[in-house]
Amino acid sequence: MVQVDPRPQTGDTVTSVAATTSSPHGGAGDTRSKGLSGNSVGLLGSAVIGISTVAPVYCLTSTLGPTVGEVGVQMPAVFLAGFLPMLLVAFAYRELNKAVPDCGTSFTWTVKAFGPRVGWMCGWGLVIATIIVLSNLAGVATSFFYLLLGELTGSPTVAALDHNRIAHVLTCLAFIAVATAISYRGMTATKGVQYTLVGLQLAVLAVFVAMAVIKARSGDLTGSLHFSWSWLDPFAVKSFSSFTAGLSLSIFMFWGWDTCLTVNEETAGSEKTPGRAALLAMLVLIGSYLLTAVGSQMFAGVGGKGLGLGNPHTADNVFAALANPVMGTVLGVLLFVAVLASAAASLQTTFIPVARTVLAMSTYEALPASFATIHPRFRSPGRATIAAGAATGVFYAVMSFISENVLIDTIYALGLMICFYYSITAFACAWFFRHELRNSVRDLFLKGVFPLLGGLLLASVFAKTLLDMWNPAYGSGSSVFGIGSVFLIGVGLLLLGVVLMLAMQRRNPAFFRGEILTRATPALVVED
C-alpha cells in the first residue's frame, strides 16, 4: 500500500497512481487531498458557518410573504414540514461524511454510489443552486443597504436608489466582489467575521419576536391574530399544490446547513465534527423560524393589504415593512442592519460550498484542472472562488434585466435545485451502505431508512414542483413565450448542466470511464 501524506505543502502537486487501498465501504480510499488548511474550524465554528450560510434573517424577510401567500396561517406547519426531510437528509450527510470526509460532499459521494454521470449532475445541482442563492443574497443586501442609508439620512431619494436598475446591479456586483475577496483569503478570514454577524442576527431576531408578540397581545392592532395550535397542522392547507409550493419555499429556508460538511477537510475531527455541527445548526434554525413565523403572524396577520404578510407588494421583503411598526424608529434600524448583516455574511460563507465542490470536481478531473489551484498562502481554492464570483455577477446582472421579479422567481427555482441534489445524495447514502444495513438497528435507520425516506420526500416535492412551475402563474407570474419563467430558470439550468457534462466528457474521458473516482481505489501520493 502506498503511504500518503494528507497535508501537501506549498507548491505540491497531487497525482494518482495505479495502486489500491482497502476500504470497509468499498471505495473511500481513492479520495484525494486538496491542499486545504486542516484543523482550521471546530464544532462551534462549523455550526456558525452553517447558520451563516443559511442566513436566517435574510431567508425570513424574503420568504415569509410568499409562504403566507401559498398556505396562509399554516406557515409554521409548513416550516416544520420542510424541516423533516432536511433532518432525514442530514443523517445521510453525517453517515457519508464519516466514511468519506471529502470536501466534494454530494458530488464525491454520488459518484461512488451511482457513477460519474449522476455524480457530475449532482455536483452541478449544488453549484448552480449556490450561484442562484448568491445572486439573491447580493440583491437583498443591496436593497437593505439603500433602505438603511435612507433611514440614517432621512432621504427618500437615497432609499429610492434601490429601484434604479443600473445602480442596483452595480451595487450588487460590488457586494459580490467584496465577498469573493474575503472568501479568497481562506477559512481564517471567513471564520473571523462570522461569530459577530451570526450573533447579531439571532439577537435582533429575538428582540423582534418578543416585541411583535407583546404588541399583538395588547389587542390594539388591526389585522393581528391570536395564536392557535391549528397553525401547526399541515393538513389544514387548502390544496396539495399550495402545500408543495410552500414546502419548496420552506426547504429553501434550510438550505446551506451542508456547508458544515463542505469544510470537513478543514475541520478538526473531520469524520464526526461536521455532522454534529450540521445537526446543531438545524436545531437553531428551526427554533428561530417557528418563533419568527408565529410572532410575525400574530402581529401582522395574513391579510393581503397594509402590513399583512399576504400583501404582494411587500412579499419579497417583509421586514422592510414590519421593522418600524414592530420595533419603532430607533430599534427598527437594527432590523435593517440585521438583514444586511445576514445577507452580507451569508454572501461570503456561501462561496465555501461552491468553491470547494468545484475544487473537488477539478481535482478528480471532472472539470478543468485549473480550478484545482490552491492559493499558497491562504490555502483556499482561489481560482474556483473567483470563478464562482464571476458566474454569480453575470447571472444576477442578466436575470435582473430579463425579469423584474427575479428574486422571487429564482427563489422558487432554487427550491427545485435543492430538492434535486439533496434527494440524490440521500439515495446515494442508502445505496452506498446497502451491505451494512443488517449490521445493527442503528445502521438500518441512520444509513438506510431515514436517508431513503428523506430522499423520497424531496424527490416528490421536486416532481410536483416541476409540474406546477410550467404554469406562468407560478412564482411571480412572469413568462417567456407562454412558459413560466420559474420553469425556464430551473429546467434550463439543469439542461445547461447536461450540455457542460457532455463537453467535459469529450475533454476528460477518464473520469467518465470511472478511472479516477471509483469503487476500485487508486491511492494518492504527494510529489514535491
C-alpha positions in Angstrom: 0.0 0.0 0.0 1.2 3.5 -0.8 1.7 5.7 2.2 0.0 9.1 1.9 0.9 12.4 3.4 -2.6 14.0 4.0 -1.1 17.5 4.2 0.5 18.6 0.9 2.9 21.5 1.3 3.0 24.7 -0.6 3.9 24.0 -4.2 3.0 20.3 -4.1 1.1 18.8 -6.9 -1.4 16.0 -6.4 -1.5 13.0 -8.7 -3.0 9.5 -8.6 -1.1 6.3 -9.2 -2.2 2.8 -10.1 -2.3 1.3 -6.6 -5.1 0.2 -4.4 -6.1 0.6 -0.8 -8.7 -1.4 1.1 -11.8 0.2 2.5 -14.6 -1.3 4.5 -17.0 0.8 2.4 -15.6 -0.3 -0.9 -14.1 2.8 -2.3 -13.3 5.5 0.2 -9.5 5.1 -0.3 -9.3 6.9 -3.7 -10.2 10.3 -2.4 -7.5 12.9 -2.9 -6.1 15.5 -0.6 -6.8 19.0 -1.9 -4.2 21.0 0.0 -6.7 22.9 2.1 -5.8 24.2 5.6 -6.6 21.4 8.0 -7.9 21.8 11.6 -9.0 25.4 11.0 -12.5 25.1 12.3 -14.0 23.5 15.4 -17.6 22.3 16.3 -18.9 25.8 17.2 -17.2 27.5 14.3 -18.5 24.9 11.8 -22.1 25.3 13.2 -21.8 29.1 13.0 -20.6 28.9 9.4 -23.6 26.6 8.6 -26.1 29.1 10.2 -24.4 32.0 8.5 -24.7 30.3 5.1 -28.4 29.7 5.6 -28.8 33.4 6.5 -31.9 33.0 8.7 -32.9 36.7 8.8 -32.4 37.1 5.0 -34.5 33.9 4.4 -37.3 35.1 6.6 -37.6 38.5 5.1 -37.7 37.1 1.5 -39.8 34.0 2.2 -42.4 34.8 4.9 -44.6 36.7 2.4 -44.5 34.1 -0.4 -45.1 31.3 2.0 -48.2 33.0 3.5 -49.4 33.7 0.0 -49.4 29.9 -0.6 -50.5 28.4 2.7 -51.9 31.3 4.9 -51.8 30.8 8.6 -50.4 27.3 8.1 -46.9 28.8 7.6 -45.5 27.4 10.9 -46.7 24.0 9.9 -45.1 24.2 6.5 -41.8 25.3 8.2 -42.0 22.1 10.3 -42.8 20.0 7.2 -39.7 21.5 5.4 -37.6 20.7 8.4 -38.4 17.0 8.4 -36.9 15.9 5.1 -33.9 18.2 5.8 -33.3 16.4 9.1 -33.5 13.0 7.4 -31.1 14.1 4.7 -28.8 15.4 7.4 -28.4 11.9 8.8 -27.4 10.8 5.3 -24.7 13.5 5.1 -23.4 12.6 8.5 -23.0 8.9 7.8 -21.4 9.6 4.4 -19.0 12.1 5.9 -17.9 9.5 8.4 -17.0 7.1 5.7 -15.7 9.6 3.0 -14.8 13.0 4.6 -14.2 14.8 1.3 -15.0 18.5 0.5 -16.7 17.4 -2.7 -19.6 16.0 -0.5 -22.6 15.4 -2.7 -20.5 15.1 -5.9 -18.0 12.7 -4.4 -20.5 10.6 -2.6 -22.9 10.2 -5.5 -20.0 9.3 -7.9 -19.1 6.5 -5.5 -22.7 5.3 -5.2 -24.1 5.8 -8.7 -21.2 6.5 -11.1 -19.6 9.6 -12.7 -22.5 11.0 -14.7 -25.1 11.0 -11.9 -22.4 12.4 -9.6 -21.4 15.1 -12.0 -25.1 16.3 -12.3 -25.5 16.2 -8.5 -22.4 18.4 -8.2 -23.8 20.7 -10.9 -27.0 21.0 -9.0 -25.2 22.1 -5.9 -23.0 24.6 -7.8 -25.9 26.2 -9.7 -28.1 26.3 -6.6 -25.3 28.2 -4.8 -24.9 30.6 -7.7 -28.7 31.3 -7.6 -28.7 32.0 -3.9 -25.6 34.1 -4.0 -27.3 36.3 -6.6 -30.3 36.6 -4.3 -28.2 37.4 -1.3 -26.5 40.2 -3.2 -29.9 41.5 -4.2 -31.3 41.6 -0.7 -28.0 43.0 0.7 -28.3 45.8 -1.9 -31.9 46.5 -1.1 -31.3 46.8 2.6 -28.1 48.8 2.1 -30.1 51.5 0.4 -33.0 51.2 2.8 -30.6 51.6 5.7 -28.9 54.6 4.1 -32.3 56.1 3.6 -33.2 55.6 7.3 -30.0 57.0 8.5 -30.0 60.1 6.2 -33.8 60.6 6.2 -33.7 60.9 2.5 -36.3 59.0 0.4 -34.2 59.8 -2.7 -31.3 57.7 -1.3 -33.7 54.8 -0.4 -35.2 55.0 -3.9 -31.8 54.2 -5.5 -32.6 50.6 -4.9 -35.3 50.9 -7.7 -32.8 52.3 -10.1 -31.9 49.1 -12.0 -28.4 50.2 -13.1 -27.5 51.5 -9.6 -28.9 48.3 -8.0 -27.0 45.9 -10.3 -23.7 47.8 -9.9 -24.1 47.8 -6.1 -24.8 44.1 -6.2 -21.7 43.5 -8.2 -19.7 45.4 -5.6 -21.1 43.3 -2.8 -20.2 40.1 -4.8 -16.7 41.4 -5.4 -16.1 42.1 -1.7 -17.5 38.7 -0.6 -15.3 37.0 -3.2 -12.2 38.8 -1.9 -12.9 37.7 1.7 -13.6 34.1 0.8 -10.5 34.1 -1.4 -8.4 34.7 1.8 -9.5 31.3 3.2 -11.2 29.9 6.3 -9.3 32.0 8.8 -10.7 35.2 7.4 -14.1 33.6 6.9 -14.5 32.4 10.4 -13.2 35.6 12.0 -16.2 37.7 11.0 -19.0 35.1 11.4 -19.3 34.9 15.2 -20.3 38.6 15.5 -22.6 38.6 12.4 -24.5 35.5 13.4 -24.8 36.6 17.0 -26.2 40.0 15.8 -28.7 38.3 13.6 -30.1 36.0 16.3 -30.1 38.7 19.0 -32.1 41.2 16.8 -34.4 38.4 15.7 -35.2 37.5 19.3 -36.0 41.2 20.1 -38.2 41.4 17.0 -40.2 38.3 18.0 -40.6 39.4 21.6 -41.8 42.9 20.7 -44.2 41.5 18.0 -45.8 39.1 20.4 -46.2 41.8 23.1 -47.8 44.3 20.8 -50.0 41.6 19.2 -51.3 40.6 22.7 -52.2 44.2 23.5 -55.2 43.9 21.2 -54.7 47.4 19.7 -53.6 46.3 16.2 -55.8 45.9 13.1 -55.3 42.5 11.5 -53.4 40.9 14.4 -54.2 37.3 15.3 -54.4 35.3 18.4 -52.0 32.3 18.5 -53.7 29.0 17.6 -52.2 25.5 17.7 -54.0 24.8 14.4 -51.2 26.9 12.8 -49.1 23.8 13.2 -51.4 21.5 11.3 -50.1 20.8 7.8 -53.3 19.0 6.8 -55.2 22.3 7.0 -53.5 23.7 3.9 -56.2 24.4 1.3 -54.7 22.3 -1.5 -51.8 19.9 -2.2 -50.4 22.3 -4.8 -50.3 25.1 -2.3 -48.7 22.8 0.2 -45.9 21.7 -2.2 -45.3 25.3 -3.2 -45.0 26.4 0.4 -42.9 23.3 1.2 -40.5 24.2 -1.7 -40.0 27.6 -0.1 -39.6 26.1 3.3 -36.9 23.7 2.0 -35.1 26.7 0.6 -35.0 28.3 4.0 -33.0 25.4 5.4 -30.6 25.2 2.5 -27.0 25.8 3.4 -26.5 23.7 6.5 -24.5 21.3 4.5 -21.7 23.9 4.3 -20.7 22.3 7.7 -19.9 19.2 5.7 -18.2 21.0 2.8 -15.5 22.3 5.2 -14.8 18.8 6.5 -11.2 18.7 5.2 -10.6 21.9 7.2 -12.4 20.9 10.4 -10.8 19.3 13.5 -12.2 15.8 13.7 -13.3 15.7 10.1 -15.2 12.4 10.4 -17.6 13.4 13.2 -17.5 17.1 13.9 -19.1 18.3 10.6 -22.1 16.1 11.1 -22.7 17.2 14.6 -22.3 20.8 13.6 -24.9 20.4 10.9 -27.5 19.0 13.3 -26.8 21.8 15.8 -27.2 24.4 13.1 -30.5 22.9 12.0 -31.9 22.9 15.6 -31.1 26.6 15.9 -32.7 27.4 12.6 -36.0 25.6 13.2 -36.4 27.3 16.5 -35.7 30.7 15.0 -38.1 30.1 12.1 -41.0 28.9 14.2 -40.8 31.7 16.7 -40.5 34.4 14.0 -43.3 32.9 12.0 -45.6 32.8 15.0 -44.6 36.3 16.2 -45.0 37.9 12.7 -48.3 36.2 12.1 -49.7 37.3 15.4 -48.6 40.9 14.8 -49.4 41.5 11.2 -51.9 38.7 10.3 -52.0 37.1 6.8 -54.1 39.7 5.0 -53.3 41.0 1.5 -53.3 44.7 2.4 -51.3 47.0 4.6 -48.9 45.2 7.0 -50.5 41.8 6.3 -48.0 39.1 5.5 -50.0 38.3 2.4 -49.6 41.7 0.8 -47.9 41.1 -2.6 -46.3 44.5 -2.5 -44.2 43.6 0.5 -43.8 39.8 -0.1 -40.2 39.9 -1.2 -39.0 42.0 1.8 -41.3 41.6 4.8 -39.0 43.0 7.4 -38.7 46.3 5.5 -42.4 46.8 6.1 -42.5 45.5 9.7 -39.3 47.0 11.1 -40.7 50.4 12.3 -44.2 49.2 13.3 -42.8 46.4 15.4 -39.6 47.8 16.8 -40.0 51.6 16.5 -37.9 54.1 14.6 -34.7 53.6 16.6 -34.7 49.9 17.1 -36.2 49.3 13.7 -32.9 50.4 12.2 -31.3 47.3 13.9 -33.6 45.0 11.9 -32.3 46.7 8.7 -28.8 46.2 10.0 -29.5 42.5 10.9 -30.9 41.7 7.4 -27.9 43.5 5.8 -25.5 41.6 8.0 -27.3 38.3 7.4 -27.2 38.7 3.6 -23.6 40.0 3.6 -22.4 37.3 6.0 -24.1 34.6 4.0 -22.9 36.1 0.7 -19.4 35.5 2.0 -19.8 32.0 3.5 -21.9 30.7 0.6 -18.8 30.8 -1.6 -17.5 28.0 0.6 -19.6 25.1 -0.8 -19.5 26.1 -4.5 -15.7 26.8 -4.4 -14.9 23.5 -2.7 -17.3 21.5 -4.8 -15.6 22.9 -8.0 -12.3 22.3 -6.4 -13.2 18.6 -5.8 -14.6 18.2 -9.3 -11.5 19.6 -10.8 -9.2 17.5 -8.5 -11.0 14.4 -9.8 -10.7 15.7 -13.4 -14.5 16.2 -13.8 -13.8 19.9 -14.5 -10.7 21.7 -16.0 -7.6 21.2 -13.9 -7.1 25.0 -13.4 -9.9 25.1 -10.8 -7.9 22.8 -8.5 -5.4 25.5 -7.8 -4.8 26.2 -4.1 -3.5 29.6 -3.0 -0.1 29.0 -1.5 -0.6 31.5 1.4 -4.3 31.3 2.2 -4.7 27.6 1.4 -8.0 28.3 -0.3 -9.4 27.3 -3.7 -8.6 30.7 -5.1 -9.4 30.2 -8.8 -12.6 28.3 -8.0 -13.7 31.1 -5.7 -13.1 33.8 -8.3 -14.9 31.8 -11.0 -17.9 31.4 -8.6 -18.0 35.2 -8.0 -17.8 36.0 -11.7 -20.6 33.5 -12.5 -22.8 35.0 -9.7 -22.3 38.5 -11.0 -23.1 37.6 -14.6 -26.2 35.5 -13.6 -27.7 38.3 -11.4 -27.0 41.0 -14.0 -28.6 39.1 -16.8 -31.6 37.9 -14.7 -32.2 41.5 -13.4 -32.8 42.7 -17.0 -34.9 39.7 -18.0 -37.3 39.6 -15.1 -38.4 42.4 -12.8 -39.3 39.7 -10.2 -36.0 37.9 -10.4 -35.7 37.5 -6.6 -39.0 35.6 -6.2 -38.6 33.6 -9.4 -35.0 32.5 -8.6 -36.0 31.5 -5.0 -38.7 29.2 -6.5 -36.2 27.8 -9.0 -33.7 27.3 -6.2 -36.1 25.0 -4.3 -36.1 22.8 -7.4 -32.3 22.6 -7.4 -32.1 21.9 -3.7 -34.5 19.0 -3.9 -32.6 17.7 -6.9 -29.2 17.3 -5.4 -30.3 16.7 -1.8 -32.5 13.8 -2.8 -29.8 12.2 -5.0 -27.4 12.4 -2.1 -29.9 10.8 0.3 -30.4 7.9 -2.1 -26.6 7.6 -2.5 -26.3 7.1 1.2 -28.8 4.2 1.3 -27.1 2.6 -1.7 -23.5 3.2 -0.6 -24.2 1.5 2.8 -26.6 -1.2 1.4 -24.4 -4.1 2.6 -24.2 -2.7 6.1 -27.9 -2.2 6.8 -28.2 -5.6 8.5 -25.3 -4.9 10.9 -27.5 -3.2 13.5 -30.7 -1.3 14.1 -28.7 1.9 14.1 -27.2 1.2 10.7 -30.6 0.2 9.3 -32.3 3.5 10.2 -29.5 6.1 10.1 -27.8 4.7 6.9 -30.9 3.3 5.2 -34.4 4.1 6.3 -34.0 7.8 7.2 -32.0 8.8 4.2 -34.3 6.9 1.8 -37.4 8.5 3.4 -35.8 11.9 3.2 -34.8 11.4 -0.5 -38.3 10.2 -1.4 -39.9 13.2 0.2 -37.6 15.7 -1.6 -38.0 13.8 -4.9 -41.8 14.1 -4.5 -41.5 17.8 -4.0 -39.2 18.1 -7.0 -41.6 16.2 -9.3 -44.7 18.1 -8.1 -42.9 21.5 -8.3 -41.7 20.6 -11.8 -45.2 20.1 -13.0 -46.6 23.2 -11.2 -43.9 25.6 -12.4 -44.9 25.1 -16.1 -47.8 27.4 -15.4 -46.9 31.1 -15.9 -48.8 31.9 -12.8 -46.3 30.0 -10.7 -43.9 32.3 -8.8 -44.1 36.0 -9.8 -46.4 35.3 -12.7 -43.9 36.3 -15.4 -43.4 34.2 -18.5 -41.5 33.8 -21.8 -43.4 32.7 -24.8 -46.2 31.5 -22.5 -43.9 29.3 -20.4 -43.4 30.2 -16.7 -40.1 32.0 -16.0 -39.5 29.8 -12.9 -39.7 26.7 -15.2 -37.3 28.2 -17.7 -34.8 29.1 -14.9 -34.9 25.8 -13.2 -35.1 23.3 -16.1 -32.9 25.4 -18.3 -30.1 25.4 -15.8 -30.3 21.7 -15.3 -30.2 21.2 -19.1 -27.2 23.5 -19.2 -25.5 21.1 -16.8 -26.1 18.2 -19.2 -24.5 20.1 -22.0 -21.5 21.0 -19.9 -21.1 17.4 -18.7 -21.1 16.2 -22.3 -18.4 18.7 -23.2 -16.3 17.7 -20.2 -16.8 14.0 -21.2 -15.1 14.7 -24.5 -12.3 16.7 -22.8 -11.6 14.4 -19.8 -13.0 11.0 -20.7 -11.0 9.2 -17.9 -13.3 10.5 -15.1 -16.4 9.5 -17.0 -15.0 6.0 -17.7 -14.8 5.6 -13.9 -11.0 5.6 -13.8 -10.4 8.5 -11.4 -13.0 8.3 -8.6 -14.3 4.8 -8.4 -15.0 1.9 -6.0 -11.7 0.5 -7.2 -9.3 2.6 -5.2 -6.2 4.2 -6.7 -4.1 5.7 -3.9 -2.7 9.2 -3.5 0.9 10.3 -3.4 2.2 13.8 -3.0 5.1 15.0 -5.2 7.1 17.9 -4.1 
